[in-house]
Amino acid sequence: MEPLHYLLMKTQSQLHRQIMAQAADLGLSPGQPKILECLSECGECNQKTIARYCEIEQATVGSILLRMERDGLVRRTQKDGNRRALYVSLTDRGRQAALQVQQIFQQYDARAVSGLSTEESLLLNQLLQRVYDAISQPERKSF
């Protein structure tokens, strides 16, 4: 049996490749589907919140948002005259793209668990959440 880290990496890589192939057909580039999902779920929010949700650097979010704004998917606005605090929201075109992305994500979620029972699928989600929680904790050094 392959080690856990390798199986997780291989699974994520395969899933990402297939999702991005379909997202590219919609004219989306890497990073954009997850940001669309974030804005669809959270509504208007700032760049820091998007970065946290997507688990990517704020600077990376900024460069992705520039292209998304140029393509008419999002709009950025100031709140309360604070020029440093820009809030991002979906445009009508962005909402349409977010719905299409949601369908792609649902399709691949269903495909990923197609060989599992409902109980196994729920258990897999619970176990993966626990694995994520464990590796997200600061590493304890044992000397």
Backbone as CSV, one residue per row, in Angstrom:
resi,resn,N_x,N_y,N_z,CA_x,CA_y,CA_z,C_x,C_y,C_z
1,MET,0.852,-1.188,0.000,0.000,0.000,0.000,0.895,1.247,0.000
2,GLU,0.466,2.247,-0.767,1.233,3.493,-0.858,1.078,4.305,0.423
3,PRO,2.095,5.097,0.791,2.001,5.929,1.998,0.888,6.982,1.872
4,LEU,0.333,7.360,3.004,-0.782,8.312,3.040,-0.444,9.613,2.325
5,HIS,0.732,10.184,2.606,1.078,11.477,1.993,1.071,11.375,0.465
6,TYR,1.511,10.241,-0.054,1.567,10.068,-1.495,0.155,9.902,-2.077
7,LEU,-0.686,9.137,-1.412,-2.066,8.963,-1.878,-2.831,10.278,-1.868
8,LEU,-2.643,11.071,-0.809,-3.314,12.367,-0.736,-2.835,13.294,-1.853
9,MET,-1.514,13.310,-2.081,-0.950,14.166,-3.122,-1.432,13.730,-4.499
10,LYS,-1.409,12.427,-4.750,-1.826,11.892,-6.042,-3.310,12.179,-6.308
11,THR,-4.127,11.997,-5.285,-5.561,12.238,-5.410,-5.838,13.711,-5.685
12,GLN,-5.207,14.575,-4.919,-5.405,16.011,-5.102,-4.943,16.449,-6.487
13,SER,-3.819,15.946,-6.920,-3.274,16.319,-8.223,-4.213,15.898,-9.353
14,GLN,-4.709,14.686,-9.293,-5.613,14.175,-10.324,-6.934,14.965,-10.338
15,LEU,-7.479,15.197,-9.160,-8.728,15.943,-9.043,-8.550,17.369,-9.561
16,HIS,-7.468,18.010,-9.170,-7.191,19.379,-9.603,-7.043,19.450,-11.120
17,ARG,-6.315,18.521,-11.695,-6.098,18.507,-13.138,-7.433,18.382,-13.893
18,GLN,-8.294,17.491,-13.447,-9.568,17.285,-14.125,-10.516,18.475,-13.952
19,ILE,-10.568,19.017,-12.733,-11.417,20.193,-12.489,-10.928,21.378,-13.307
20,MET,-9.619,21.595,-13.332,-9.091,22.748,-14.061,-9.278,22.610,-15.569
21,ALA,-9.302,21.389,-16.082,-9.561,21.199,-17.509,-10.968,21.697,-17.843
22,GLN,-11.936,21.374,-16.998,-13.304,21.853,-17.245,-13.425,23.349,-16.979
23,ALA,-12.744,23.833,-15.948,-12.791,25.267,-15.649,-12.166,26.079,-16.783
24,ALA,-11.116,25.542,-17.380,-10.467,26.227,-18.503,-11.438,26.363,-19.678
25,ASP,-12.311,25.374,-19.849,-13.327,25.462,-20.904,-14.282,26.631,-20.665
26,LEU,-14.393,27.064,-19.404,-15.229,28.223,-19.055,-14.437,29.526,-19.143
27,GLY,-13.151,29.418,-19.474,-12.300,30.601,-19.556,-11.670,30.979,-18.233
28,LEU,-11.683,30.058,-17.268,-11.126,30.341,-15.949,-9.700,29.821,-15.854
29,SER,-8.879,30.535,-15.114,-7.497,30.120,-14.904,-7.331,29.608,-13.468
30,PRO,-6.198,28.963,-13.174,-5.985,28.420,-11.824,-6.210,29.474,-10.737
31,GLY,-6.856,29.057,-9.678,-7.162,29.940,-8.560,-8.541,30.568,-8.648
32,GLN,-9.010,30.821,-9.849,-10.285,31.496,-10.012,-11.483,30.666,-9.542
33,PRO,-11.541,29.357,-9.820,-12.705,28.593,-9.350,-12.885,28.644,-7.836
34,LYS,-11.801,28.516,-7.088,-11.902,28.524,-5.630,-12.332,29.900,-5.124
35,ILE,-11.852,30.962,-5.747,-12.265,32.310,-5.351,-13.740,32.529,-5.674
36,LEU,-14.192,32.034,-6.819,-15.617,32.126,-7.140,-16.451,31.389,-6.105
37,GLU,-15.985,30.205,-5.693,-16.699,29.444,-4.666,-16.735,30.221,-3.349
38,CYS,-15.616,30.811,-2.966,-15.538,31.591,-1.728,-16.550,32.734,-1.751
39,LEU,-16.543,33.520,-2.812,-17.440,34.672,-2.899,-18.897,34.245,-2.985
40,SER,-19.148,33.116,-3.618,-20.511,32.600,-3.709,-21.026,32.185,-2.334
41,GLU,-20.165,31.570,-1.541,-20.559,31.114,-0.205,-20.560,32.234,0.832
42,CYS,-19.561,33.100,0.769,-19.370,34.113,1.817,-19.960,35.472,1.481
43,GLY,-20.249,35.698,0.218,-20.701,37.019,-0.183,-19.514,37.969,-0.261
44,GLU,-19.799,39.243,-0.228,-18.749,40.258,-0.327,-17.762,40.100,0.825
45,CYS,-16.465,40.113,0.505,-15.453,40.029,1.559,-14.146,40.643,1.080
46,ASN,-13.227,40.795,2.017,-11.955,41.411,1.665,-10.948,40.348,1.205
47,GLN,-9.838,40.827,0.698,-8.811,39.951,0.130,-8.220,39.012,1.182
48,LYS,-8.081,39.480,2.386,-7.526,38.650,3.464,-8.439,37.449,3.749
49,THR,-9.730,37.689,3.772,-10.704,36.614,4.008,-10.661,35.599,2.877
50,ILE,-10.556,36.088,1.647,-10.476,35.189,0.493,-9.210,34.331,0.587
51,ALA,-8.088,34.955,0.927,-6.824,34.221,1.045,-6.926,33.126,2.099
52,ARG,-7.536,33.442,3.220,-7.697,32.456,4.297,-8.589,31.306,3.837
53,TYR,-9.705,31.624,3.202,-10.644,30.611,2.718,-9.978,29.677,1.703
54,CYS,-9.228,30.274,0.773,-8.604,29.502,-0.309,-7.258,28.905,0.089
55,GLU,-6.760,29.291,1.254,-5.468,28.833,1.763,-4.337,29.143,0.787
56,ILE,-4.334,30.416,0.339,-3.248,30.911,-0.503,-2.816,32.277,0.013
57,GLU,-1.673,32.742,-0.437,-1.132,34.023,0.007,-1.998,35.184,-0.492
58,GLN,-2.058,36.242,0.322,-2.833,37.431,-0.049,-2.345,38.037,-1.360
59,ALA,-1.036,38.057,-1.556,-0.486,38.627,-2.788,-0.945,37.824,-4.005
60,THR,-1.034,36.509,-3.844,-1.512,35.645,-4.929,-2.967,35.945,-5.226
61,VAL,-3.760,36.111,-4.178,-5.173,36.470,-4.359,-5.270,37.785,-5.126
62,GLY,-4.440,38.731,-4.767,-4.460,40.033,-5.427,-4.234,39.925,-6.924
63,SER,-3.265,39.113,-7.329,-2.992,38.990,-8.764,-4.120,38.238,-9.481
64,ILE,-4.705,37.241,-8.824,-5.838,36.523,-9.430,-7.031,37.463,-9.567
65,LEU,-7.276,38.276,-8.540,-8.408,39.206,-8.569,-8.269,40.256,-9.669
66,LEU,-7.035,40.681,-9.939,-6.828,41.655,-11.023,-7.379,41.106,-12.341
67,ARG,-7.053,39.865,-12.633,-7.528,39.261,-13.879,-9.045,39.046,-13.842
68,MET,-9.553,38.611,-12.686,-10.993,38.375,-12.561,-11.771,39.679,-12.729
69,GLU,-11.215,40.760,-12.205,-11.866,42.067,-12.354,-11.833,42.499,-13.815
70,ARG,-10.699,42.313,-14.440,-10.562,42.655,-15.864,-11.545,41.866,-16.727
71,ASP,-11.780,40.597,-16.352,-12.688,39.727,-17.111,-14.150,39.896,-16.723
72,GLY,-14.424,40.810,-15.803,-15.801,41.110,-15.436,-16.453,40.101,-14.500
73,LEU,-15.650,39.326,-13.776,-16.188,38.331,-12.848,-16.418,38.901,-11.450
74,VAL,-15.590,39.855,-11.055,-15.697,40.461,-9.723,-15.585,41.971,-9.840
75,ARG,-16.006,42.632,-8.763,-15.780,44.075,-8.642,-15.196,44.320,-7.259
76,ARG,-14.319,45.303,-7.196,-13.721,45.673,-5.909,-14.147,47.093,-5.569
77,THR,-14.602,47.277,-4.336,-15.072,48.586,-3.901,-14.491,48.916,-2.536
78,GLN,-14.410,50.222,-2.260,-13.939,50.690,-0.956,-15.114,50.751,0.003
79,LYS,-14.805,50.564,1.273,-15.835,50.695,2.306,-15.466,51.864,3.217
80,ASP,-16.448,52.678,3.521,-16.298,53.770,4.481,-15.103,54.670,4.175
81,GLY,-14.811,54.880,2.894,-13.732,55.785,2.516,-12.340,55.269,2.812
82,ASN,-12.211,54.028,3.267,-10.899,53.449,3.560,-10.302,52.931,2.253
83,ARG,-9.290,53.633,1.731,-8.724,53.273,0.434,-7.951,51.974,0.487
84,ARG,-7.520,51.570,1.681,-6.738,50.336,1.798,-7.622,49.097,1.879
85,ALA,-8.844,49.257,2.334,-9.730,48.107,2.515,-10.658,47.967,1.309
86,LEU,-10.285,47.099,0.389,-11.127,46.838,-0.769,-11.952,45.590,-0.506
87,TYR,-13.207,45.658,-0.860,-14.104,44.511,-0.711,-14.448,43.977,-2.087
88,VAL,-14.478,42.672,-2.180,-14.673,42.000,-3.456,-16.054,41.358,-3.476
89,SER,-16.750,41.500,-4.592,-18.048,40.844,-4.757,-18.162,40.344,-6.191
90,LEU,-19.077,39.411,-6.387,-19.306,38.849,-7.713,-20.178,39.785,-8.548
91,THR,-19.868,39.847,-9.809,-20.744,40.520,-10.770,-21.781,39.485,-11.224
92,ASP,-22.712,39.888,-12.061,-23.672,38.925,-12.618,-22.935,37.818,-13.373
93,ARG,-21.951,38.215,-14.142,-21.140,37.231,-14.891,-20.399,36.310,-13.919
94,GLY,-19.908,36.865,-12.828,-19.221,36.073,-11.822,-20.147,35.079,-11.134
95,ARG,-21.379,35.513,-10.875,-22.361,34.600,-10.259,-22.671,33.426,-11.191
96,GLN,-22.782,33.698,-12.470,-23.014,32.629,-13.452,-21.838,31.654,-13.461
97,ALA,-20.635,32.195,-13.483,-19.436,31.345,-13.485,-19.355,30.538,-12.191
98,ALA,-19.726,31.161,-11.066,-19.696,30.453,-9.776,-20.668,29.275,-9.776
99,LEU,-21.828,29.437,-10.377,-22.786,28.336,-10.477,-22.221,27.196,-11.323
100,GLN,-21.566,27.549,-12.420,-20.961,26.524,-13.271,-19.829,25.804,-12.543
101,VAL,-19.040,26.546,-11.791,-17.947,25.952,-11.013,-18.516,25.026,-9.943
102,GLN,-19.583,25.464,-9.302,-20.218,24.630,-8.278,-20.671,23.297,-8.881
103,GLN,-21.215,23.331,-10.071,-21.637,22.102,-10.743,-20.445,21.199,-11.039
104,ILE,-19.330,21.791,-11.463,-18.113,21.007,-11.716,-17.631,20.365,-10.422
105,PHE,-17.569,21.142,-9.342,-17.122,20.605,-8.056,-18.034,19.462,-7.602
106,GLN,-19.347,19.656,-7.734,-20.291,18.610,-7.330,-20.115,17.354,-8.173
107,GLN,-19.887,17.531,-9.453,-19.680,16.396,-10.356,-18.466,15.578,-9.912
108,TYR,-17.367,16.249,-9.587,-16.156,15.527,-9.205,-16.229,14.993,-7.783
109,ASP,-16.956,15.669,-6.911,-17.191,15.105,-5.572,-17.934,13.777,-5.709
110,ALA,-18.985,13.782,-6.536,-19.780,12.567,-6.731,-18.941,11.467,-7.380
111,ARG,-18.143,11.850,-8.349,-17.283,10.857,-9.022,-16.269,10.268,-8.049
112,ALA,-15.714,11.105,-7.183,-14.692,10.648,-6.237,-15.228,9.597,-5.271
113,VAL,-16.491,9.703,-4.901,-17.054,8.763,-3.919,-18.008,7.756,-4.570
114,SER,-17.988,7.675,-5.893,-18.936,6.805,-6.590,-18.797,5.332,-6.197
115,GLY,-17.641,4.918,-5.762,-17.449,3.529,-5.354,-17.681,3.289,-3.882
116,LEU,-18.166,4.304,-3.166,-18.372,4.205,-1.725,-19.864,4.234,-1.393
117,SER,-20.205,3.624,-0.280,-21.579,3.746,0.218,-21.735,5.139,0.828
118,THR,-22.960,5.522,1.124,-23.218,6.816,1.765,-22.475,6.906,3.092
119,GLU,-22.505,5.834,3.859,-21.823,5.809,5.165,-20.314,5.952,4.983
120,GLU,-19.757,5.247,3.994,-18.316,5.332,3.744,-17.928,6.739,3.292
121,SER,-18.783,7.342,2.477,-18.527,8.700,2.009,-18.499,9.687,3.176
122,LEU,-19.474,9.581,4.072,-19.502,10.450,5.260,-18.282,10.208,6.130
123,LEU,-17.922,8.941,6.311,-16.754,8.598,7.116,-15.482,9.157,6.484
124,LEU,-15.366,9.054,5.170,-14.203,9.604,4.477,-14.088,11.101,4.739
125,ASN,-15.199,11.830,4.625,-15.183,13.275,4.905,-14.720,13.555,6.329
126,GLN,-15.268,12.803,7.287,-14.893,12.994,8.692,-13.412,12.701,8.910
127,LEU,-12.931,11.621,8.329,-11.528,11.251,8.514,-10.596,12.256,7.846
128,LEU,-10.938,12.697,6.648,-10.101,13.698,5.986,-10.087,15.007,6.766
129,GLN,-11.218,15.377,7.364,-11.253,16.588,8.188,-10.319,16.427,9.389
130,ARG,-10.327,15.260,9.996,-9.444,15.009,11.141,-7.972,15.014,10.720
131,VAL,-7.673,14.457,9.552,-6.299,14.486,9.035,-5.884,15.935,8.803
132,TYR,-6.753,16.711,8.164,-6.463,18.126,7.920,-6.228,18.872,9.239
133,ASP,-7.104,18.656,10.202,-6.963,19.328,11.497,-5.631,18.975,12.155
134,ALA,-5.248,17.710,12.063,-3.998,17.261,12.688,-2.777,17.902,12.034
135,ILE,-2.768,17.983,10.711,-1.589,18.554,10.055,-1.604,20.076,10.055
136,SER,-2.740,20.671,10.384,-2.831,22.132,10.453,-2.337,22.672,11.791
137,GLN,-2.195,21.807,12.759,-1.698,22.219,14.071,-0.204,22.505,13.977
138,PRO,0.284,23.466,14.777,1.734,23.707,14.786,2.464,22.418,15.164
139,GLU,3.565,22.186,14.466,4.329,20.966,14.695,4.988,21.007,16.060
140,ARG,4.830,19.919,16.798,5.472,19.804,18.110,6.803,19.120,17.936
141,LYS,7.823,19.741,18.465,9.163,19.157,18.347,9.403,18.255,19.546
142,SER,9.882,17.074,19.250,10.195,16.131,20.336,11.709,15.938,20.390
143,PHE,12.301,16.412,21.469,13.746,16.307,21.632,14.056,15.405,22.781
